[in-house]
Structure formats: C-alpha cells, structure tokens
Amino acid sequence: MGFQPIKSGYTESGHASSRFPNTKSPKPTPPPPPPPPVAMATVPRGKESRREGDDHISRLPDAILGEIISRLPTKDGGRTQAVASRWRHLWRSVPLSIDLDEDPGAWRLIQAGEISGILSSHHGPGRRFSVPRRYFDGDAHPAATLDGWLRSPALDGLRELEFHYDLWCRSPTQPPPPPPTSVCRFSSTLRVVSFGGCGFPDGNAGALHLPPLEQLSLLNVKISESSLIVSRTIRSIGVRQSSGSFKLQRLVIQDAPCLERLILCGQHFYSEMVISVISAPKLYALGQLPVEGRPRLEFGATVFLGSRVVNSTMVVPNVKVLALTYMDLSLDMVIEFMKCFPCLENLYIKMTKYYIESAETNACWNWDWNFISALDIRIKKIVLTTYQGNMAHVNFAKFFVLYARVLRSMVLEVDVRNDNKAWIERQQKMLHIENRASRGARFDFVHHFAQPLSLEYLWSEQVHDLSTGDPFVRFDRWA
C-alpha cells in the first residue's frame, strides 16, 4: 500500500496557512514585563582562569580512571602518563592490555623489543595479550619468544590471550610448535583464548584445563584424536582452517553444558576432519557449514558432511540459527536440515559465486506433500545470498512464502544488474507474495556494492560477539 506525503501550505508572508474559515482574530496579548536585573557576582581574575582550566576528568577516582586507561590502545594507554602528574602512576597499576593488531594497516606497529620494555615497566595484572598473524615472521623460535613474554609478572591474572605463529613457510614434514607451556599458569583466569598455527601433542601433554574459559578459537591448528581442551563454562567455539599442512583431525565436544555457538569460518576444511558434539544442550547457533563433503559433523547418530545431511536419526531441538553453503540450491536438502533442527528460526544460505545453473529445479511436484502438511515450520527469518531469480531459486523461496506461517523477514541478495523495479516486480509475482502464509512477513531485495568482509574482521568482530544473539547478522557480506 502506498502512502501519499502530507503537504502543508504556506502564505506569502511565510506563515502556515489554515483550511478553516476565516474568523476574527483576537487582540494580541501584550508581552509580560521583563524580569528585574539579577546582581552578577564578581569572580577574581585568578580564580576565573583556574576555573576555566579545571581538569574535571582527573577528579575521578583511580578505579574509574584505570578502567578508562585499560580500554585504550596499547600506545595510547602508555601516553596517559604525560597528561598530568595525577596520571603518572595509573598506567603502571591498571590491568595491562597489549593488542598488537589494533591497526591492521600499520603492521607491526609495536616492535618486539618494545613489548619486553612494556612488560618490564608494568606492575600488572594483565587483561589482554594479542599477537596477530605474521608478527613472528623472521623469528626462528616464535614459541620461545611468546613463552618468555607470557611468563612476565605484568601478565599475572591474564583474561584474554590470542596468538598465531603463522608458520606458512615451514616445511610440511616439520610439526608445528605447541602452545606455550606458560599458558597453564593462567588456567584459573583465562576467559578468551585463540590458538593459531600451533599443534597440540598427543596424550596428557596436549591437554589444557581452563575452567573459566568462555570463548575458544582454533585457527589453522593441528589436533590429534587424543588431545583435549577441558572447560565446562565455554560458550563459543570457532574453527577456521586455511589451506596448508596443518590439519585439525578431530575435535570432540564432550561435555559443554554452556556452549551456545559453534562457528566454522572459511571453506578450506579437509574431508578427513571430524567434529563430534556429544553433549551441548544449549547450542543454538551453528554454521557456516561449508560446501557439501567436508568436514564431517556428528551429533550422536545424526551426521552432516558439510551442508549435506547423511543421517538424520537423532533430532537436535535446541539449534535455532543455521548457516549453510551450496553450489546447487536444494530444497530437499534444506528440508532434511529442518527435520534435524525442528525449532529452527533463522536460516542463512549462501550460494557460491561460481554457481551457474544445474539440473536442480526444486519444482513443486517433487515436494513431499504429506510431510509438508505435517511440517511445523517455525522459521522466522531467511537470508538467501546470490539470489539469481532462476527457476530453482524462485521455487525454493516460494516454498517458504507459501508455507512458513510465522515468517517475519525474507532477504534476497541479488546481483546489482537485477536491482531494478521491473525485474523485482516480476520476481514478486513469480514468488506469489500476495498469497503468502504469513501476512506480516517482509520481503526485501537487496544488493551490496561493498567488498565482502575479510575473515580477520569476521573472526574478531562477529564470530565471538556474545552480545548479539545471532552471529550471522551480516551473513550476506561473508566472503
């Protein structure tokens, strides 16, 4: 339904005109008399200058100032010592945060020698220590360098640790170094951990017990079947695998009563990789499952190979957010996922950019009408990227238009060449939007000129952002 803008008329004098009949205007009320003058207090010139230059921030308690300083970038936090004498002791006593990846455009902004100087001059405790990829380029012994830093008293009580050896030039026959043994001294304080470019040894030597851990990231790591990371408080696990020699063979999530999201980032997973979820009763967000075939994901007897269902014996009722990746969009396969996740509410599907055309049509005569009549579709939001408007895509979207009774939003991300009124109107007719099952549903055709978000940005800004209930909100810009 269209809405006409409300127009207001104006007279030549600039006053708003009225549609009511002219009436005799009352006599204007005389303005009230001005208030009596207020006596102005005089301030001595010296006191006035001191009042103008008063430093109100420095009046704050040390605890608040310390919290402000601890959240500043590493170098800016150190520079606060020059603000005033009141600030000089604060930086050395607030929780130390060293983030070497604060400015991606200025690689290695803080040199390795400066890190040792910062650690030696700070009293601790530690809050965050982050070493990005490529920082150890040229270091023949990165594990020893990192281990030495982590043993500094300035990092006592560390809460967040992120590092990546990034040994891309290492020989495939040479095993990656293990995580620093000094990590164990933070076992009672670490909440956020990101391991990158390292390998976990077999047996008890590779076990890490981190009781308060909430967020775990595994980037290009090598884990054997007998390695183990133990934490009953973990809420988010992210796995990212790039092409290379390091292979995560098997990840077993055995007892994770607080786990809420399991995120797979990227497409370079190996077919031999297995992720087994034995117990995660609160897991509600899963994805992005890569193109079918890898990795193998097990929920008891229910097995997925990438974005393909192999066995749907066991229902997983707690998952409500799911992200999939396809070359050939198949409604039958998505329905199989809906059987496995009957409480699914938000569904994100990305077609790879090199999708052209396939024999898959998702035609209505292939639909299982007995199943559809009994299916309780609880999906409220669907995001379909690389929507091309061909028959397979139209039939897929039309299924949810006609049968998703509680649908609130369907977002179809289209190619910029199809972003025109005539093409969109044809698509709306083909989708039978006027016959939609959910009368309050919204259907949006969108496109983006912006480049896809980098994996580094997604990893740091979205994957583990537990303040948002849905980690795939900007899924249409995932690379």
C-alpha positions in Angstrom: 0.0 0.0 0.0 1.4 3.4 -0.9 1.3 6.4 1.3 0.9 10.0 0.0 3.1 12.6 1.6 1.3 15.2 3.7 1.7 18.6 2.2 1.5 21.8 4.1 0.6 25.2 2.5 2.3 28.4 3.3 1.2 32.1 2.7 3.4 34.7 1.0 4.3 36.1 4.4 5.8 32.8 5.4 3.2 31.8 8.0 1.4 28.4 7.7 -1.9 28.7 6.0 -5.1 27.2 7.5 -8.0 25.3 5.9 -10.5 26.6 8.5 -12.8 29.6 7.6 -11.6 33.0 8.4 -12.6 34.2 11.8 -12.0 37.5 13.6 -8.6 37.3 15.3 -8.5 38.3 19.0 -6.4 41.2 20.1 -2.8 40.2 20.7 -1.8 39.9 24.4 0.8 42.4 25.5 4.2 40.8 26.4 5.0 40.4 30.1 7.3 42.9 31.7 11.0 42.0 31.7 12.3 40.4 34.9 14.3 42.6 37.3 18.0 42.6 36.8 20.0 40.0 38.7 23.0 41.0 40.5 26.1 39.5 39.0 28.7 38.0 41.4 32.2 39.0 40.6 35.0 36.4 40.4 38.6 37.4 41.0 40.6 37.1 37.8 42.9 34.4 39.1 40.1 32.1 40.3 38.3 32.6 37.0 41.3 31.4 35.0 41.7 28.4 37.3 38.0 27.6 36.9 38.2 27.7 33.1 41.2 25.4 33.0 39.9 22.9 35.7 40.6 19.2 34.9 37.4 17.5 35.7 38.5 14.1 34.4 41.4 14.0 36.9 38.9 14.3 39.7 37.5 10.9 39.0 38.5 8.0 41.4 41.6 5.9 40.5 39.4 2.9 39.8 37.4 4.7 37.1 40.5 6.3 35.5 42.2 2.9 35.5 39.2 1.3 33.7 39.4 4.0 31.0 43.1 3.6 30.5 42.9 -0.2 30.3 40.5 0.1 27.4 42.7 2.4 25.4 45.0 1.1 22.6 48.4 0.0 23.9 50.4 3.0 23.0 47.7 5.5 23.9 47.4 3.9 27.4 51.2 4.4 27.9 51.0 8.0 26.8 48.5 8.9 29.5 51.4 9.2 31.9 52.2 12.5 30.2 48.7 14.0 30.7 49.4 15.2 34.3 51.2 14.2 37.4 47.9 12.8 38.7 48.0 10.2 35.9 51.6 9.0 36.1 51.2 6.1 38.5 47.9 4.9 37.0 49.1 3.2 33.8 51.5 1.0 35.8 48.8 -0.2 38.1 45.8 -0.8 35.8 45.2 -4.1 34.1 47.6 -4.3 31.1 46.2 -4.7 27.6 48.7 -5.3 24.8 47.0 -5.7 21.4 49.5 -5.8 18.5 46.7 -5.9 15.9 45.0 -2.7 16.8 45.7 -1.1 13.4 45.7 -3.7 10.6 47.0 -1.0 8.2 50.2 -0.5 10.3 51.6 -4.0 10.6 53.9 -4.5 13.5 53.2 -1.1 14.9 54.9 -2.1 18.2 58.3 -3.8 17.8 59.2 -7.0 19.7 61.8 -5.1 21.8 59.1 -2.6 22.9 56.9 -5.4 24.2 59.6 -6.6 26.5 60.1 -3.0 27.7 56.4 -2.5 28.4 56.2 -5.8 30.3 59.2 -4.9 32.5 57.9 -1.5 33.4 54.3 -2.5 34.3 53.3 -3.8 37.7 50.3 -5.9 36.4 47.9 -7.5 36.5 47.3 -8.5 32.8 44.0 -8.2 31.0 44.6 -8.9 27.3 47.6 -10.1 25.2 47.1 -10.4 21.4 49.7 -11.2 18.8 48.4 -11.2 15.2 49.3 -13.3 12.2 52.7 -12.6 10.6 54.0 -10.9 13.7 56.5 -13.7 14.2 57.8 -13.5 10.6 61.6 -13.8 10.7 61.6 -15.3 14.2 63.2 -18.7 14.2 61.8 -19.6 17.6 58.3 -17.9 18.0 57.2 -20.3 20.7 60.1 -19.5 22.9 59.6 -15.7 22.3 55.9 -15.9 23.2 56.6 -18.1 26.2 59.1 -15.6 27.6 56.5 -12.8 27.3 53.8 -14.8 29.0 56.0 -15.5 32.0 56.2 -11.8 32.8 54.6 -10.8 36.2 52.9 -8.0 34.3 50.5 -10.5 32.8 49.5 -12.2 36.0 45.8 -12.9 36.0 45.5 -12.6 32.2 41.9 -12.9 31.0 42.3 -12.8 27.2 45.1 -14.5 25.1 45.3 -14.5 21.3 48.3 -15.6 19.2 49.1 -17.0 15.8 52.5 -18.4 14.8 51.6 -18.2 11.1 54.4 -20.5 10.0 53.3 -20.6 6.4 56.8 -21.2 5.1 57.5 -24.1 7.4 58.3 -27.5 5.8 55.2 -29.8 5.7 57.2 -32.5 7.4 58.1 -30.3 10.3 55.4 -30.3 13.0 54.0 -27.0 14.3 55.2 -25.9 17.7 52.8 -26.5 20.6 51.2 -23.7 22.6 53.5 -22.1 25.2 53.6 -24.1 28.4 53.2 -20.8 30.3 49.6 -20.8 29.2 48.8 -23.2 32.0 49.7 -20.5 34.6 46.5 -18.6 33.5 44.3 -21.7 33.8 42.2 -20.0 36.6 41.8 -16.6 34.9 41.6 -17.1 31.1 38.1 -16.3 29.6 39.1 -15.8 25.9 41.7 -17.9 24.1 42.6 -18.0 20.4 45.2 -20.6 19.3 46.7 -20.2 15.8 49.4 -22.0 13.8 50.2 -24.4 16.6 49.8 -28.1 17.3 48.5 -30.0 20.3 50.6 -33.0 21.3 49.1 -36.4 21.9 48.1 -37.6 25.4 48.1 -35.7 28.6 50.8 -33.4 27.4 48.4 -31.9 25.0 45.5 -31.4 27.5 44.6 -27.9 28.5 42.4 -27.4 31.6 40.9 -24.0 31.5 37.9 -24.0 33.9 36.6 -20.4 33.4 37.1 -20.4 29.6 34.1 -18.9 27.7 35.4 -18.4 24.1 37.8 -20.6 22.2 39.2 -20.1 18.7 41.2 -22.6 16.7 42.9 -21.1 13.6 45.0 -23.5 11.5 45.8 -25.8 14.3 46.7 -29.4 14.4 44.8 -31.5 16.9 45.0 -35.3 17.1 42.3 -37.5 18.4 43.8 -37.8 21.9 44.2 -34.0 22.5 41.7 -32.4 24.8 40.6 -29.0 25.9 38.5 -29.1 29.1 36.1 -26.3 30.1 32.5 -26.6 31.3 32.0 -22.9 31.1 32.7 -22.4 27.4 30.0 -20.5 25.4 31.5 -20.2 21.9 33.8 -22.3 19.8 35.2 -21.0 16.4 37.1 -23.2 14.0 38.9 -21.8 11.0 41.0 -23.8 8.6 43.1 -22.4 5.8 44.9 -24.3 3.0 48.2 -25.7 4.3 49.8 -28.6 6.0 48.3 -28.2 9.5 45.2 -30.4 9.8 42.7 -30.5 12.6 41.9 -34.2 12.6 39.2 -34.5 15.2 37.5 -32.1 17.6 35.4 -33.7 20.3 32.9 -31.5 22.3 32.2 -33.9 25.0 30.7 -32.0 28.0 29.8 -28.4 27.2 26.7 -27.5 29.2 27.1 -23.8 28.4 28.1 -23.9 24.7 25.9 -21.6 22.7 27.5 -21.4 19.3 29.8 -23.5 17.1 31.1 -21.4 14.2 33.0 -22.7 11.1 34.7 -19.9 9.2 36.1 -20.3 5.7 35.9 -23.1 3.1 39.3 -24.8 3.4 38.2 -27.7 5.6 39.5 -31.2 4.9 37.3 -34.2 4.2 39.2 -36.2 7.0 38.2 -33.6 9.6 35.6 -34.7 12.2 33.8 -32.5 14.7 31.8 -34.6 17.2 29.3 -32.9 19.5 28.4 -35.4 22.3 26.7 -33.1 24.8 25.9 -29.4 24.2 22.3 -28.9 25.4 22.4 -25.1 24.9 23.9 -24.9 21.4 21.6 -22.7 19.4 23.8 -21.3 16.6 25.6 -23.5 14.0 27.4 -22.7 10.8 28.6 -21.7 8.3 28.6 -25.3 7.1 30.9 -25.4 4.0 30.1 -26.8 0.6 29.0 -30.4 0.9 31.6 -33.0 1.6 33.6 -31.5 4.4 34.1 -31.5 7.3 32.1 -34.4 9.0 29.9 -33.1 11.8 28.4 -35.5 14.2 25.5 -35.0 16.7 25.3 -38.5 18.0 23.7 -40.6 15.2 22.9 -37.5 13.1 25.7 -36.9 10.6 26.4 -34.0 8.2 29.0 -33.8 5.5 29.4 -30.0 5.1 25.9 -28.7 4.1 24.6 -32.2 3.3 22.6 -34.4 5.6 23.9 -38.0 5.7 21.9 -39.4 8.6 19.1 -37.7 10.5 18.4 -40.3 13.1 18.6 -38.0 16.1 16.7 -34.7 16.4 18.7 -31.7 17.8 15.9 -29.4 19.2 18.0 -26.6 20.6 19.5 -25.2 17.4 17.7 -22.1 16.2 20.2 -20.4 14.0 21.8 -22.2 11.0 24.0 -21.1 8.1 24.7 -23.2 5.1 26.7 -23.0 1.8 25.7 -24.5 -1.5 26.7 -24.7 -5.1 23.3 -26.2 -6.2 20.5 -24.9 -4.0 18.4 -27.9 -3.0 15.1 -27.6 -1.2 15.0 -31.3 -0.3 18.4 -31.0 1.5 17.2 -27.9 3.4 14.1 -29.8 4.5 16.3 -32.6 5.8 18.1 -30.0 8.0 14.7 -28.7 9.2 13.8 -32.3 10.3 17.1 -32.4 12.3 16.5 -29.0 13.8 12.7 -28.7 14.3 13.0 -25.5 16.3 15.0 -23.6 13.6 14.1 -19.9 13.4 16.8 -18.1 11.4 18.1 -19.7 8.2 21.1 -18.3 6.2 22.1 -19.8 2.9 25.0 -18.7 0.7 25.4 -19.8 -2.9 29.0 -19.8 -4.1 29.7 -17.0 -6.6 30.5 -19.5 -9.3 27.1 -21.0 -9.3 25.7 -21.0 -12.8 22.8 -23.5 -13.4 22.1 -27.1 -12.5 19.5 -29.8 -13.1 18.0 -29.0 -9.7 14.7 -27.1 -10.1 13.1 -27.5 -6.7 9.8 -28.0 -8.6 6.6 -28.3 -6.6 5.8 -31.8 -8.0 8.9 -33.0 -6.2 7.7 -31.8 -2.8 6.6 -34.3 -0.2 3.1 -33.1 0.4 2.4 -35.5 3.2 5.4 -34.2 5.0 4.7 -30.6 4.2 1.1 -30.8 5.6 2.5 -32.2 8.9 5.6 -30.0 9.0 5.7 -27.3 11.7 7.8 -24.6 10.0 9.0 -22.3 12.7 11.3 -20.3 10.6 11.0 -16.5 11.2 13.9 -15.2 9.1 15.6 -16.3 5.8 18.6 -14.7 4.2 19.4 -16.1 0.7 22.6 -14.6 -0.9 23.4 -14.7 -4.6 19.8 -14.9 -5.5 19.6 -15.1 -9.3 15.8 -15.4 -9.9 16.1 -18.6 -11.9 13.6 -21.4 -11.6 15.5 -23.3 -8.8 15.8 -20.1 -6.7 12.2 -19.0 -7.3 10.8 -22.4 -6.3 13.0 -22.6 -3.3 11.9 -19.1 -2.0 8.3 -19.7 -3.0 8.1 -22.8 -0.7 8.7 -20.6 2.4 6.5 -17.8 1.0 3.5 -20.2 0.9 4.2 -22.5 3.9 6.2 -20.5 6.5 3.3 -19.3 8.7 5.4 -17.4 11.2 7.9 -15.9 8.8 8.8 -12.3 9.6 11.6 -11.5 7.1 13.0 -12.9 3.8 16.1 -11.1 2.4 17.1 -11.9 -1.1 20.5 -10.6 -2.0 20.6 -10.0 -5.8 23.2 -9.1 -8.4 23.4 -5.4 -9.0 22.3 -6.0 -12.6 19.0 -7.2 -11.4 18.4 -4.4 -9.0 15.7 -2.6 -11.0 11.9 -2.1 -10.4 10.7 -4.2 -13.4 12.8 -7.3 -12.5 11.8 -7.2 -8.8 8.1 -6.8 -9.7 8.3 -9.9 -11.9 10.0 -11.8 -9.1 7.3 -10.8 -6.6 4.7 -12.3 -9.0 6.6 -15.5 -9.5 7.0 -15.9 -5.7 3.3 -15.4 -5.2 3.9 -13.0 -2.4 0.3 -11.9 -2.4 -0.6 -15.4 -1.3 2.0 -15.6 1.5 1.2 -17.7 4.5 2.5 -15.1 6.9 0.6 -11.9 6.3 3.0 -9.8 8.3 6.1 -11.0 6.5 8.5 -8.6 4.9 10.3 -9.4 1.6 13.4 -7.4 0.7 15.5 -7.5 -2.5 18.9 -6.0 -1.6 22.4 -5.7 -3.2 25.8 -4.5 -2.0 28.5 -2.6 -3.7 30.8 -3.1 -0.7 33.5 -5.8 -0.8 33.0 -8.9 1.3 34.2 -8.7 4.9 37.6 -10.2 5.5 37.8 -13.4 7.5 40.0 -11.5 10.0 37.3 -8.9 10.6 34.6 -11.6 10.9 36.6 -13.5 13.3 37.4 -10.6 15.6 34.2 -8.7 15.4 31.4 -11.2 14.8 32.2 -14.8 15.5 32.6 -14.4 19.2 30.5 -11.3 19.9 28.3 -12.8 22.5 26.4 -9.6 23.0 24.4 -10.4 19.8 22.2 -13.5 19.8 22.7 -14.1 16.1 26.4 -14.3 14.8 25.3 -14.3 11.1 23.5 -10.9 11.1 25.8 -9.7 8.3 26.0 -13.1 6.6 25.3 -11.6 3.1 28.8 -10.0 3.3 30.7 -13.1 4.4 33.4 -13.9 1.9 
